[in-house]
Amino acid sequence: MPGDACVSHFTKGFDIYMRSMIQEAEDRETKNIRAVNDYLQLRRETFGAQATMSFLSFGLGLPEQVLSHPVMQTVTLAAMNLLCIINVSFSTEEGKNVTTQAYR
């Protein structure tokens, strides 16, 4: 069973995901084009990176002081950025072609 800290991080991450989906829809509606850093920030949120990353600590019983430690935050952000870049690259047409060819 996950600890309270893990559940809290998942809930917060899922809330961020839901809010980001609304923001993405508003950006589409208003044809807002974000700067690269702003885009990456929103992209991390729209594919649910925070909620997904929280699953990694389920069952470990990690206390809040470990989950919120600056080193853990840095490592988590780096992992989310990597997942974001991979996700974006495979969302493009070229990325889809590479994926399709890899599984033939």
N, CA, C and O of each residue as an XYZ file, in Angstrom:
416
protein
N       0.844     -1.181      0.000
C       0.000      0.000      0.000
C       0.888      1.242      0.000
O       1.820      1.327      0.800
N       0.616      2.207     -0.883
C       1.443      3.415     -0.916
C       1.260      4.267      0.332
O       0.189      4.291      0.938
N       2.325      4.962      0.700
C       2.262      5.857      1.844
C       1.488      7.123      1.526
O       1.194      7.414      0.367
N       1.165      7.868      2.568
C       0.411      9.112      2.403
C       1.136     10.102      1.489
O       0.501     10.788      0.688
N       2.447     10.175      1.607
C       3.218     11.113      0.784
C       3.089     10.761     -0.694
O       2.950     11.649     -1.535
N       3.134      9.467     -1.013
C       3.012      9.037     -2.405
C       1.632      9.361     -2.967
O       1.508      9.846     -4.092
N       0.606      9.092     -2.181
C      -0.764      9.383     -2.608
C      -0.932     10.888     -2.814
O      -1.564     11.320     -3.778
N      -0.373     11.672     -1.917
C      -0.448     13.126     -2.035
C       0.231     13.609     -3.315
O      -0.300     14.472     -4.014
N       1.393     13.058     -3.620
C       2.108     13.451     -4.838
C       1.330     13.036     -6.086
O       1.288     13.778     -7.067
N       0.719     11.862     -6.052
C      -0.092     11.423     -7.187
C      -1.287     12.347     -7.387
O      -1.571     12.773     -8.506
N      -1.984     12.654     -6.295
C      -3.163     13.522     -6.373
C      -2.785     14.897     -6.913
O      -3.476     15.443     -7.773
N      -1.694     15.452     -6.411
C      -1.224     16.752     -6.887
C      -0.855     16.666     -8.371
O      -1.196     17.553     -9.152
N      -0.157     15.592     -8.753
C       0.231     15.419    -10.153
C      -0.960     15.284    -11.073
O      -0.957     15.824    -12.179
N      -1.981     14.569    -10.629
C      -3.179     14.406    -11.446
C      -3.924     15.724    -11.589
O      -4.472     16.020    -12.650
N      -3.946     16.519    -10.518
C      -4.567     17.843    -10.575
C      -3.824     18.733    -11.580
O      -4.448     19.445    -12.367
N      -2.503     18.686    -11.544
C      -1.699     19.458    -12.504
C      -2.023     19.015    -13.927
O      -2.166     19.843    -14.826
N      -2.137     17.703    -14.121
C      -2.473     17.163    -15.445
C      -3.815     17.703    -15.939
O      -3.919     18.163    -17.076
N      -4.831     17.650    -15.098
C      -6.161     18.112    -15.504
C      -6.152     19.605    -15.833
O      -6.747     20.028    -16.823
N      -5.477     20.398    -15.003
C      -5.408     21.840    -15.265
C      -4.644     22.131    -16.560
O      -4.989     23.056    -17.294
N      -3.621     21.350    -16.831
C      -2.834     21.574    -18.044
C      -3.628     21.234    -19.299
O      -3.451     21.862    -20.343
N      -4.502     20.237    -19.191
C      -5.340     19.898    -20.341
C      -6.279     21.057    -20.677
O      -6.523     21.347    -21.848
N      -6.797     21.709    -19.654
C      -7.645     22.887    -19.864
C      -6.831     24.000    -20.506
O      -7.293     24.658    -21.438
N      -5.599     24.212    -19.998
C      -4.739     25.261    -20.558
C      -4.398     24.970    -22.014
O      -4.399     25.875    -22.848
N      -4.110     23.716    -22.318
C      -3.791     23.346    -23.695
C      -4.978     23.610    -24.621
O      -4.799     24.084    -25.743
N      -6.188     23.306    -24.153
C      -7.387     23.571    -24.951
C      -7.580     25.072    -25.167
O      -7.948     25.509    -26.257
N      -7.326     25.859    -24.111
C      -7.422     27.316    -24.252
C      -6.385     27.831    -25.239
O      -6.690     28.701    -26.055
N      -5.154     27.305    -25.177
C      -4.107     27.717    -26.126
C      -4.520     27.393    -27.559
O      -4.311     28.196    -28.467
N      -5.105     26.217    -27.757
C      -5.560     25.838    -29.096
C      -6.649     26.784    -29.578
O      -6.640     27.235    -30.724
N      -7.584     27.076    -28.685
C      -8.710     27.948    -29.035
C      -8.240     29.351    -29.413
O      -8.746     29.946    -30.364
N      -7.269     29.874    -28.663
C      -6.785     31.237    -28.907
C      -5.582     31.277    -29.852
O      -5.031     32.342    -30.130
N      -5.183     30.092    -30.342
C      -4.024     29.971    -31.239
C      -2.746     30.525    -30.601
O      -1.892     31.101    -31.274
N      -2.643     30.333    -29.292
C      -1.468     30.778    -28.541
C      -0.287     29.854    -28.832
O      -0.397     28.636    -28.689
N       0.831     30.429    -29.237
C       2.058     29.671    -29.472
C       3.027     30.045    -28.366
O       3.401     31.209    -28.218
N       3.426     29.061    -27.601
C       4.290     29.282    -26.437
C       5.759     29.303    -26.815
O       6.169     28.721    -27.820
N       6.549     29.990    -25.986
C       8.003     29.925    -26.103
C       8.426     28.495    -25.740
O       7.673     27.772    -25.087
N       9.612     28.094    -26.157
C      10.066     26.716    -25.974
C       9.997     26.269    -24.511
O       9.447     25.207    -24.218
N      10.541     27.058    -23.604
C      10.519     26.668    -22.190
C       9.095     26.544    -21.651
O       8.788     25.622    -20.896
N       8.227     27.481    -22.045
C       6.828     27.417    -21.615
C       6.134     26.193    -22.215
O       5.326     25.535    -21.560
N       6.467     25.903    -23.479
C       5.879     24.738    -24.135
C       6.295     23.453    -23.416
O       5.458     22.595    -23.137
N       7.582     23.326    -23.121
C       8.066     22.123    -22.444
C       7.440     21.972    -21.057
O       7.105     20.865    -20.637
N       7.287     23.081    -20.360
C       6.638     23.051    -19.043
C       5.215     22.501    -19.169
O       4.823     21.596    -18.434
N       4.449     23.061    -20.111
C       3.074     22.606    -20.294
C       3.045     21.174    -20.805
O       2.198     20.387    -20.383
N       3.948     20.826    -21.698
C       3.981     19.475    -22.267
C       4.252     18.428    -21.181
O       3.645     17.357    -21.185
N       5.161     18.738    -20.256
C       5.414     17.836    -19.127
C       4.116     17.570    -18.370
O       3.862     16.461    -17.901
N       3.317     18.603    -18.268
C       2.076     18.500    -17.506
C       0.969     17.802    -18.291
O       0.169     17.072    -17.706
N       0.910     18.017    -19.621
C      -0.202     17.449    -20.400
C      -0.075     15.959    -20.644
O      -1.054     15.321    -21.032
N       1.089     15.388    -20.431
C       1.121     13.933    -20.547
C       1.232     13.276    -19.173
O       1.548     12.091    -19.065
N       0.970     14.054    -18.133
C       0.834     13.511    -16.791
C       2.123     13.033    -16.158
O       2.128     12.043    -15.427
N       3.219     13.729    -16.432
C       4.519     13.290    -15.916
C       4.547     13.225    -14.393
O       5.080     12.271    -13.826
N       3.981     14.225    -13.729
C       4.030     14.232    -12.262
C       3.287     13.036    -11.681
O       3.796     12.358    -10.789
N       2.091     12.780    -12.185
C       1.316     11.647    -11.683
C       2.024     10.337    -12.014
O       2.072      9.427    -11.186
N       2.567     10.244    -13.213
C       3.278      9.034    -13.628
C       4.507      8.797    -12.766
O       4.745      7.674    -12.322
N       5.286      9.837    -12.526
C       6.506      9.694    -11.733
C       6.178      9.301    -10.294
O       6.976      8.627     -9.643
N       5.023      9.710     -9.794
C       4.667      9.373     -8.419
C       4.470      7.866     -8.244
O       4.651      7.340     -7.146
N       4.102      7.175     -9.317
C       3.933      5.723     -9.239
C       5.241      5.011     -8.884
O       5.229      3.935     -8.286
N       6.360      5.620     -9.258
C       7.652      4.985     -8.994
C       7.931      4.820     -7.511
O       8.690      3.935     -7.117
N       7.328      5.660     -6.689
C       7.589      5.567     -5.249
C       6.496      4.815     -4.491
O       6.597      4.637     -3.277
N       5.460      4.376     -5.192
C       4.410      3.603     -4.521
C       5.020      2.314     -3.976
O       5.801      1.653     -4.661
N       4.672      1.970     -2.779
C       5.151      0.736     -2.181
C       6.499      0.852     -1.497
O       6.924     -0.075     -0.807
N       7.183      1.987     -1.679
C       8.490      2.164     -1.052
C       8.375      2.785      0.335
O       9.303      2.695      1.139
N       7.249      3.406      0.611
C       7.047      4.025      1.916
C       7.970      5.206      2.173
O       8.366      5.462      3.310
N       8.307      5.921      1.110
C       9.211      7.063      1.268
C       8.501      8.212      1.972
O       7.372      8.550      1.617
N       9.139      8.806      2.953
C       8.527      9.947      3.648
C       8.596     11.212      2.790
O       9.366     11.297      1.833
N       7.784     12.171      3.156
C       7.730     13.444      2.420
C       9.092     14.117      2.321
O       9.422     14.685      1.280
N       9.902     14.064      3.403
C      11.202     14.748      3.358
C      12.125     14.143      2.307
O      13.007     14.840      1.805
N      11.953     12.878      1.960
C      12.737     12.268      0.879
C      12.176     12.706     -0.469
O      12.927     13.125     -1.350
N      10.851     12.609     -0.633
C      10.224     12.959     -1.905
C      10.407     14.429     -2.270
O      10.494     14.772     -3.449
N      10.465     15.294     -1.263
C      10.584     16.734     -1.540
C      12.023     17.250     -1.410
O      12.256     18.455     -1.512
N      12.981     16.359     -1.188
C      14.383     16.767     -1.072
C      14.836     17.380     -2.406
O      14.462     16.878     -3.467
N      15.632     18.451     -2.369
C      16.064     19.113     -3.606
C      16.744     18.179     -4.614
O      16.558     18.343     -5.820
N      17.518     17.217     -4.148
C      18.166     16.280     -5.076
C      17.109     15.414     -5.766
O      17.180     15.190     -6.974
N      16.134     14.932     -5.001
C      15.053     14.140     -5.596
C      14.257     14.969     -6.591
O      13.870     14.474     -7.650
N      14.013     16.226     -6.254
C      13.278     17.109     -7.156
C      14.039     17.320     -8.461
O      13.439     17.326     -9.536
N      15.355     17.492     -8.373
C      16.190     17.678     -9.564
C      16.187     16.429    -10.432
O      16.034     16.516    -11.650
N      16.354     15.278     -9.815
C      16.352     14.015    -10.561
C      14.982     13.768    -11.194
O      14.895     13.337    -12.343
N      13.930     14.037    -10.452
C      12.574     13.847    -10.971
C      12.317     14.769    -12.153
O      11.750     14.340    -13.158
N      12.723     16.023    -12.048
C      12.538     16.968    -13.151
C      13.319     16.525    -14.380
O      12.807     16.616    -15.496
N      14.543     16.050    -14.199
C      15.351     15.568    -15.320
C      14.668     14.374    -15.996
O      14.628     14.286    -17.223
N      14.138     13.468    -15.193
C      13.428     12.312    -15.752
C      12.178     12.753    -16.507
O      11.886     12.226    -17.580
N      11.445     13.706    -15.960
C      10.244     14.204    -16.633
C      10.606     14.891    -17.940
O       9.906     14.731    -18.939
N      11.701     15.658    -17.942
C      12.135     16.313    -19.176
C      12.499     15.280    -20.241
O      12.145     15.438    -21.409
N      13.198     14.236    -19.842
C      13.557     13.181    -20.781
C      12.304     12.515    -21.336
O      12.190     12.313    -22.545
N      11.371     12.176    -20.466
C      10.112     11.581    -20.918
C       9.358     12.529    -21.850
O       8.764     12.099    -22.839
N       9.388     13.800    -21.531
C       8.706     14.810    -22.344
C       9.306     14.876    -23.746
O       8.579     14.866    -24.739
N      10.615     14.943    -23.819
C      11.293     15.040    -25.122
C      11.041     13.778    -25.941
O      10.781     13.865    -27.141
N      11.114     12.617    -25.315
C      10.830     11.368    -26.027
C       9.386     11.357    -26.499
O       9.106     10.977    -27.635
N       8.464     11.774    -25.631
C       7.053     11.806    -25.981
C       6.795     12.738    -27.153
O       6.063     12.389    -28.079
N       7.390     13.917    -27.117
C       7.210     14.886    -28.204
C       7.804     14.339    -29.488
O       7.191     14.457    -30.550
N       8.994     13.740    -29.412
C       9.643     13.253    -30.627
C       8.839     12.136    -31.277
O       8.808     12.041    -32.503
N       8.193     11.296    -30.492
C       7.390     10.229    -31.067
C       5.973     10.685    -31.403
O       5.195      9.912    -31.962
N       5.634     11.909    -31.074
C       4.344     12.465    -31.453
C       4.409     13.101    -32.830
O       3.377     13.340    -33.456
N       5.609     13.373    -33.302
C       5.766     13.982    -34.624
C       5.598     12.916    -35.701
O       5.667     11.721    -35.414
N       5.385     13.337    -36.908
C       5.201     12.398    -38.017
C       6.443     11.529    -38.221
O       6.332     10.326    -38.455
N       7.611     12.136    -38.133
C       8.852     11.376    -38.295
C       8.985     10.340    -37.181
O       9.380      9.201    -37.429
N       8.658     10.737    -35.965
C       8.718      9.808    -34.847
C       7.765      8.647    -35.020
O       8.093      7.516    -34.664
N       6.578      8.915    -35.567
C       5.617      7.840    -35.825
C       6.164      6.870    -36.852
O       5.997      5.658    -36.716
N       6.830      7.402    -37.899
C       7.417      6.540    -38.910
C       8.513      5.661    -38.334
O       8.588      4.475    -38.656
N       9.365      6.225    -37.485
C      10.434      5.464    -36.868
C       9.845      4.347    -36.019
O      10.315      3.210    -36.072
N       8.824      4.663    -35.242
C       8.196      3.663    -34.377
C       7.559      2.558    -35.225
O       7.718      1.376    -34.921
N       6.853      2.932    -36.265
C       6.196      1.957    -37.126
C       7.222      1.033    -37.759
O       7.024     -0.181    -37.790
N       8.319      1.593    -38.266
C       9.350      0.779    -38.923
C      10.048     -0.130    -37.915
O      10.455     -1.238    -38.265
N      10.187      0.310    -36.703
C      10.885     -0.489    -35.684
C      10.093     -1.745    -35.326
O      10.681     -2.750    -34.925
N       8.790     -1.703    -35.464
C       7.959     -2.839    -35.084
C       7.525     -3.699    -36.248
O       6.683     -4.582    -36.083
N       8.081     -3.460    -37.421
C       7.753     -4.304    -38.589
C       8.624     -5.517    -38.635
O       8.492     -6.337    -39.544
